[in-house]
């Protein structure tokens, strides 16, 4: 988890703080006035890059570029079926908190949020497609639900996915979570104290199980 859901959880936030304390980049005294934290959250079982702020000025800068979308985030995901063209998807996302699910709607309704998702195919695994996805908006479960609404759910997604496809990948490769990976960050020009990061690009390697799936099929 990016952040605690229950008091006993050990989330990414706690791991970050422990790392900073152990490395000497943060002291217990400093922790009394500021707690480093995750700037952007990933869904449970989504792998890849998470942006965190270890100082208050840094956290403010990164939170701002995430809000204004000048920081570009790209995901890689394996989806059911063949996709051959780039697409720009739009719709409205409505949350159902009781079921911890979202629904994708064609038309605006009360309580629904506008969403936009852009993707391009970058590879194939048999009859399925590896996509690079750019989030134009960033809502809960957006990539997973938006792609599922088009008939191309993310492989391994137990909430919005295809049980038969999920079962095949679990049995053949041991995939136990959705094949969705926060792959690349492209940073804009940044003010102090993060000016040294201006224009930098960061990428995260695929977890072993995902790499095994892609390598097996030569993607």
N, C-alpha and C positions, 0 to 999 in steps of 0.2 A: 504494500500500500504506500502511496505517496505521503498520506497523512493518516493519523490514527482514526479508526472507526470506533474502537473500544479502548478503554483505559489500559488494557493489558497488551495492546498491539505494539509491535516493534516496527515502525514504519521507516520510510526513506528519510524523513526528517530526523528521527533519532539516530539513524546510522550516520548521517551527515555531521550531526553535532558530536557524536563520539569520535569520528575521524578527525575533526578539527581540534578537539581537545587532546587527542593522542598525538597529533602532529605538532602541537604547540601553536597552531594558527589562531586558537581561541582559548581564553582563560575562563575559569569558573566565575571570576569577578565580572568579566565582560558579559557572560551569559545571563547575569542577573538583570541586565538592562536591554539586551537584544538577543533574540533567538534566531539563528540562521534557519532558513526554511526553503522549501520547494517553491519555485515561481510558477511552474506549469505542471499540472497533474496528468498522469497517464492512467488509463483504465487498468484495473487489476489484470495481471497476466499479459499486459502489453509491454514489450521489451524496448530497450534502446535508450536514447538520450533524454535526461531530465535536466532542466535548468534550475539551479539553486543559487540563492544569495547568501554569501558568508559574511557580508557587512551590510549595514543599513543603506549607505549610499549605493552600493552595487545592486542590492535588492530593488531599490526604487528605479534605477535605470533599466534593469532587465524587465521589471514588471511593466514599465511604460512601453518599451518596444514590443512586448508581447501584446499589450492592449491595442497599440496603433498598427499592428501587423507589419511593421517594418522589419521585424525578425521573421525570416521565412523558415517554416518547418516542413520537412518532407518525410513521409512514411513509406515503407515498403510493405506490401501485403499480398498474400496469395489468395485468390478468389476462385470460386467455383465457375467453371465454364470458360469459353473462349471470348476474349475481348481484343479487338484489333485496332481501335481508333481512340484518340484522345477524346475526353468528354469533360464538359463543365456542367455539373449537376446543381440544381437549385430546388428548394423546397422549404417546408416548415417542420420544425421538430417540436413535438409535444411530449412532455415528460409525464410518466405515470409513476409517481413516487412509491405508491403502495407495492407495485410489482418490480420496482427498480428497473424499469424498461422505458424506452422511448418509442414513439411512433412517428413515421415520416408522412407528412400530408402534402397534397398538391396545392391546397389553398390555405390562406391565412385563417386562423381562428383564435379565439381568446385563449391566452396562455401559451400559444405556440411561438417559437422563435425562428426567424429566417435563417437558413443555412445555405452555404455554397461549398461544394467539394469539387476539386479538379483532379483528374488522374490521366496517366498515360501508361500503356502497356510497355514493359521492359523485358519480359521473358515469358517462357512457358514451362509448365511441368505437366507433361502429358496433355490432357484436355483442359487443364486449368491455367490461369494467367497470373503472373507476377506483375503487380502494378506499383508505380510510384505515385503517391497521393500527396497533393498540396492542400492543406486546410486553408480555405479562404476565411471561413468563420471557425470558431472552435467551441463546440458544444459537447455535452456529455454523450458518449457513445456515437458521436456523429459519423465517423468513417464506417463503423460496423453496421449501424442501422441504415445509413444512406445507401451503401452498396447492396445490402440485403434487400432493400426496397426495389432495386432494379433487377432482382433475380440472380445476383452474383455475390452471395454472402462470403465473408472471410472464412477461409478454411480453419477449422478448429474452434470456431465461435459457438459455444454451447447456448448462448442466449438468443442470437439472431441467425445462426447458421443452419446448415443442412445436416441432420443427424447421420444420414448414410455416408456422406462425404467425410464428416468428422471421424466416424468410426473406422473408415478405410485408412485414413492417415494415422490414426492412433495405433491401429494394428500393424501397419506396415513400417512406420517410422518412430512410433512412440510419442507423437505430438499430443500433448495434454493441455494445450492452451491455444488461443487464437494466433494465427500466423500474421501478426501485426507488429511492426517494428519501427520505432522512432529512429529514422536512419540518418538524417542530415539536418544541420542547422546552418543557415547563412546569416551572419550578423551584419547589420547596417553600420553606418558611421555612429560611433558612440561617444558621449561626453565623458568627462572625468567622473569617477576614477577608472573607467573602463575603456579609455581611448585606445589602449594597446590592443584591444580585441577587435577594433574596427575592421570590418571586411573579412574577418576570419571565417573559415568554414570548418565545421566539425562533423565527423561521421562516426558511426558506431558499427562494429562488426556484428553480423548476425549471430545469435546464440547457436550452439553446436547442432541442435536438432533441426533448426531451420537451414543451416548450412548443409547439413546432410541431405535434406530433401532437395535442395537446389543443385548440389554437386551430383547427386544420383542421376539427375535428368539433364545434366550439362547446361544448366541455366546460368 
